[in-house]
Amino acid sequence: MLRQYYPPIEISGFISSILIINKFTTPIKIYPGTGAEIWISTSDLCLLTDSHQTVSQYQLVIPRINTFTAKPNNAKVIVILVRHDAVRFLLPERTLIYTDKPTALANIWQNPWYEELARASFKGLLECFIETKQSKKTQLVDEILSILYRTPTKKINDIADEIGYSSRFIQKEFLKEYGITPKRYQINCRLEQLLKAMLKEQDTYRWLETGYYDQSHFYRDFKRYFTMTPSEFMKSTYSFFYNTKIKRRLR
């Protein structure tokens, strides 16, 4: 059974949710989004895309274009959801290096602080985030990311005018850090925000609030990215990852 929890207060500034599966028996699809996920399992876990596969107890997933599949291993699994604006400050290298492929945490950090996450101890995670954030200065890409996330229907040219740079320069800087275009990130933002609203209200017509003016356009986009209709998605087990309505306190 999968349950979703609010993170402890000490990590709530950069972690949005913690999911716990006491016995992982059903495959889970991980669709393109805006944040990142740290997967921890009590035994080896297989995460894969169409072109990459990693087997490890501790893995990082940053889905931007590719869809991931988590294969069941009958073990306890913890998934930590990293906020969209915190991903860059957690990682030692540029985000694009770890994007759209499952990455064993041992290939990111030499210090195995992440092993204590299996015991629901977040001290190492907090220290890693603080240390890495202090080593990275706030950059233009952070401002761009923030605007894209807050206003995913805003045109890139309008964003360029707002912050005083050309749209070509914005695209270049964003690609250099994240490996995808600002436009593609906007699509992820719109669909992710739509899913949360749709599940909260149990209403597939929430697309009107996210910049879609035509229902057929929305349905076409939705099926392209999630391989099912909105109604099918709401009934699926995958919807739990986006359903923030059913959340418990971890401690």
N, C-alpha and C positions, 0 to 999 in steps of 0.2 A: 504494500500500500504506500502511495506517495502522499506526503504531507508537506505543506509549505509554511515557513516560519519567518517572522521578522528577525533581522540580525540583532545580536547584542548591541547595546548603545555604543560601545567603544569602536565598532567597525561600521556603524550605520551611515557614516559619511561617505563611504565608497562601496559598500555592499548593499544591494537592494533586497535580496531574499536568500534564504537557505532552504533547499529542498532535501528531504530525507526519504529514501526508499528502503524500507527494512529488508525486503527481499526482492531483488530486481529480476522479474520473470517475463516482462513484456518489452519488446523493442520500443525505443523512443526516437522519434525524428526531431532533430534540432534545426530549426529553420533560420534563414538569414535575419539578423537583427542589428542592434546598436551597441550591445554590451559584450561581455565575455563570461564564460563559465569555467569554473574550476571543478573538475570531477574527481572525487576521492572514493575508492572502493576498498573493501576488506580483502579482495582478491583481484587478480588481473582482470582488467576490463578492456574490451575492444571497442574503439571508436573509429569510424571510417567515413570517408566520402567516396565519390566515384573514382578518385585517383590516389587517395592516401589512406593508410591504415596504421594505427598505433595500438599496441597492447601494453598496458601499464596500469598500475593501481592509481597513479596520480597524473592527471592530464589537464591541459588547457584547450578550450575550444573558443574560437572567435569566428563565428559564421557571418559572412558578409554577402557572398554570392552562392557558395556551395551549401547544400543541405547535408547534415551529418546524421549518421545512425549510431545509436548506442545499443550494442548487442547485450541481451540479458546474460548475467553470469550467476544468478541465484545467490548473490551476496548482498550485503548492505552497501548502499551507495549514498553519498552526500554530494549535492551540487550547490556550489556557491556562486550566486549571480553577481557579477561585478558591474557597477554603474557605468553607463556610457562615457561619462566625463572623467572616469577614474582609470580606465584601462591603460592609457598611455603612461600614467604615473606609477603603475604597478610593475611594468615590464622594463627590463634592463636595456633592451634594444628597441628599434622602431616597431610599431605595431604590425606593419605589413609582413614582417618576418614570420609572425606566428598566425597570420590570418588565413582562414579557409583550409586549414589542415590541422588534424589533431596533433598536439605536441606534448610529449612526456615532460613533466615538470623538472625531471633530472637534467633535461637538455636546456633548461632555462636558467635554473639556479643551482649552484654547486652546493650551497648550504641546504640540507634537507629539512628546512623548517616546516615544510608542508605536511610532513608525516604526522605532526601533532593535530592536524585538522580532523583526522579520523577519530580522535578522542574529544572532538568539539572544543579544542583549545585554539584560540585565535590570536594568541600573543605573537607568534612568529609572523602571521599574516599582517598584523598591524605594524610590527617593526619593519617588515619588508617594504610595505607601502610608504611609511614615513621616510625611511632611508632613501628610497628611489625617488620619491617626490622632491626631496630636498636637493637631489643631484640634478634635477631637470627644471629648467626655467619655464614659466608660462610663455607660450608662443602664439603666433597668429593662428595656427591650426586649432588651438583650444577655443579661441573666439569664434572661428568659423563653425566648429563642431557645435558649440552652444547655440548659435543662431539657427543652424540647420535643424537641431533637435527641437527647439522651441517653436519654430515656424517652418515646418517641413514643406509648406506650399509656396514659400517665398522664392522668387526667381533669383538665380545666381547673379545676374546682372545687378539686381537691386541690392543684394548683399555686398557686392563689390563697391557699389556707390556708397553704401552705408559705412564701410570700414576704410574706404579710400585706397583700394587696390584694384587692379584690373581683374576681370573674371578669369583670364588666362593664368595669371599669377596665383590666384586662389586655387584653381584646379591643380596647378603644378605642385604647390605646397601640400595640399591635401593628399594627393596621390603619393607624394614622397613619404608621408608618415603612415597613411592608412591603406594604401594599395588599391583604393577604389575612388571613383569620381565623387564629388559632392552630390551630383544628381542621383547617383545610385544610393548614396547614404540617405538622401531625402526619401527615396522610395521605401527603404527599410524603416525609417522613422514613421512614415505615414501608416504603413501596414501594421507596425508594432503597436502604435497608439490606437489604431482602429481595433485591433484584436482585444486589447485591454478594455476598451469602452464597450465593445460588442459582447464580451463575456460578462462584464459587470452588469449590464442591463439586459442580457439575454435577448439582444435585438440585432439582427443582421442588417438593419437599415442605418447603422451608425456611420456608414460611409459618407453620408451627406456632410458630416462635420469635419472631414479630413481632406477636403479639396476635390473630391470626385463629384463631377456634375452630371455624370451619366452612369446609371446602374450597370449597363453592359460593360463599360470600361472598367469599373471596379471589379466585377465578376471575372473579367478576363485577366486582370492583373492578379487577383487573388488566386485563381486556379493555376496561373503560371508559376507563382512563387510557393504555393502550399499544396499543389497537386490535388486539391479537392475543393468543393464548394464551401462557402461560409457556413451553411447549415451542417454539412458533414463534419467540418472542423470543430464546431461547437459540441458535437456529440462524441468526438474522438478523445482518446486519452491524452493526446498531445496538448489539448487546450489547457491542461492544468498548469503548464509552464507560464502561461500568460494571464492566468486568472488570479488577480491580486485580491479578489473579494474574500477568498477562503484562506485566511492566514492566521497562524497561531503565534503566541509568544514562545520563543525558544527557552528562555529562562528569565 
